[in-house]
Amino acid sequence: MVSDPNVRTQLQLAGLRFMWSRARWLASEAHSMGVGLKSGRLTSRDVDARLEQMGALDLVYPELMRGYE
């Protein structure tokens, strides 16, 4: 843990900037996959493969399956 409050603040701001940029990237990828799936350019298997590659399947499917239990 960093004890200097100024350094800690700078590290926190850097972490928040990283999270913000990653969230924008993730939203862009999700939008691209959604448009591709709706237009038929991507299949469900293609989207599953990309989600798995991104590590998102472990987060996506349990959340979706809760609605069907």
C-alpha positions as a Markdown table, in Angstrom:
| # | Residue | x | y | z |
|---|---|---|---|---|
| 1 | Met | 0.0 | 0.0 | 0.0 |
| 2 | Val | 1.3 | 3.4 | -0.9 |
| 3 | Ser | 1.4 | 5.8 | 2.1 |
| 4 | Asp | 2.0 | 9.1 | 0.3 |
| 5 | Pro | -1.5 | 10.5 | -0.4 |
| 6 | Asn | -0.4 | 12.3 | -3.5 |
| 7 | Val | 1.1 | 9.2 | -5.1 |
| 8 | Arg | -1.9 | 7.1 | -4.0 |
| 9 | Thr | -4.3 | 9.6 | -5.6 |
| 10 | Gln | -2.2 | 9.5 | -8.9 |
| 11 | Leu | -2.3 | 5.7 | -8.9 |
| 12 | Gln | -6.1 | 5.7 | -8.2 |
| 13 | Leu | -6.6 | 8.2 | -11.1 |
| 14 | Ala | -4.5 | 6.0 | -13.4 |
| 15 | Gly | -6.5 | 3.0 | -12.4 |
| 16 | Leu | -9.8 | 4.8 | -13.1 |
| 17 | Arg | -8.6 | 6.0 | -16.5 |
| 18 | Phe | -7.6 | 2.4 | -17.3 |
| 19 | Met | -11.1 | 1.1 | -16.2 |
| 20 | Trp | -12.8 | 3.8 | -18.2 |
| 21 | Ser | -10.8 | 3.0 | -21.4 |
| 22 | Arg | -11.4 | -0.8 | -21.0 |
| 23 | Ala | -15.1 | -0.2 | -20.5 |
| 24 | Arg | -15.3 | 1.9 | -23.7 |
| 25 | Trp | -13.5 | -0.9 | -25.6 |
| 26 | Leu | -15.8 | -3.5 | -24.2 |
| 27 | Ala | -18.9 | -1.5 | -25.1 |
| 28 | Ser | -17.5 | -1.1 | -28.6 |
| 29 | Glu | -16.8 | -4.8 | -29.0 |
| 30 | Ala | -20.3 | -5.7 | -27.6 |
| 31 | His | -21.9 | -3.3 | -30.1 |
| 32 | Ser | -19.9 | -4.7 | -33.0 |
| 33 | Met | -20.9 | -8.2 | -32.1 |
| 34 | Gly | -24.5 | -7.3 | -31.6 |
| 35 | Val | -24.7 | -5.6 | -35.0 |
| 36 | Gly | -22.9 | -8.5 | -36.7 |
| 37 | Leu | -25.2 | -11.0 | -35.1 |
| 38 | Lys | -28.4 | -9.1 | -36.0 |
| 39 | Ser | -27.2 | -8.6 | -39.6 |
| 40 | Gly | -26.2 | -12.2 | -40.1 |
| 41 | Arg | -22.6 | -11.3 | -40.6 |
| 42 | Leu | -21.8 | -13.2 | -37.4 |
| 43 | Thr | -23.3 | -16.5 | -36.2 |
| 44 | Ser | -24.1 | -17.4 | -32.6 |
| 45 | Arg | -21.1 | -19.7 | -32.7 |
| 46 | Asp | -18.9 | -16.8 | -33.9 |
| 47 | Val | -20.2 | -14.6 | -31.0 |
| 48 | Asp | -19.7 | -17.4 | -28.5 |
| 49 | Ala | -16.1 | -17.9 | -29.7 |
| 50 | Arg | -15.4 | -14.2 | -29.4 |
| 51 | Leu | -17.0 | -14.0 | -25.9 |
| 52 | Glu | -15.0 | -17.1 | -24.8 |
| 53 | Gln | -11.8 | -15.5 | -26.2 |
| 54 | Met | -12.5 | -12.4 | -24.2 |
| 55 | Gly | -13.2 | -14.4 | -21.1 |
| 56 | Ala | -16.8 | -13.2 | -20.9 |
| 57 | Leu | -18.7 | -16.5 | -21.2 |
| 58 | Asp | -18.1 | -17.2 | -17.5 |
| 59 | Leu | -19.8 | -13.9 | -16.7 |
| 60 | Val | -22.5 | -13.8 | -19.4 |
| 61 | Tyr | -24.2 | -17.2 | -19.3 |
| 62 | Pro | -24.7 | -17.6 | -15.5 |
| 63 | Glu | -26.3 | -14.2 | -15.5 |
| 64 | Leu | -28.6 | -15.2 | -18.4 |
| 65 | Met | -29.5 | -18.6 | -17.0 |
| 66 | Arg | -30.7 | -17.0 | -13.7 |
| 67 | Gly | -33.7 | -15.7 | -15.5 |
| 68 | Tyr | -34.7 | -19.2 | -16.6 |
| 69 | Glu | -34.5 | -21.0 | -13.2 |
